[in-house]
């Protein structure tokens, strides 16, 4: 029997997003997209002159009302002390004038293991994948697979990929001793081009940038 989790790693270009005007940014704390049931999650909405009018929105549930909200001059934060699988889905932050941040898709699981990866992965960076068990905070030994092939055995539960490149794209899985999980969790990283033409003149230098997004699919599966 085994515990395992799976992600799909797809690289974007090594560029950072840039928008004209005053855009909103949604950040997560902790800075990842997969969470265990009952974990605490904080949403930070930044980038507006009036942080008092900011709100966090779930695509199917609407505005998050049952959370501990903290407002400063620079951002509005919403803390959920305990999250559940039904809290999975797409989130964004929104201002009173309907300005929105980009969408972040999180997954909350009752499974015993998750494979942690950074929210943004760009070519040339060093990426660390972490196999994390729900029942312990200590490092666990784990085997890491890429596209079904064993590529690393780790006594710490971490796998470091230096100077990540297109060659490193693929499905990654970590396995550690225990009972087999009953779900696959896929995380796909995609690039999106922003519109940056607002407030521009004929003498403006145009610099196009890309931002990355994760999309997570979960499916039930049976294993023998």
Secondary structure, 3 states (H helix, E strand, C coil): CEEEEEEEECCECCCCCCCCCCCCEEEEECCCCEEECCCCEEEEEECCCCHHHCEEEECCCEECCCCEEEECCCEEEEEECCCCHHHCEEEEEECCCCCECCCEEEEEECCCEEEECCCCCECCCCEEEEEEECCCCCCCCEEEEECCEEEEEECCCEEEECCCCHHHCEEEEEEEECCCCCEEEEEEEEEEECCCCCCCCCCCCCCCCEEEEEEEEEEECCCC
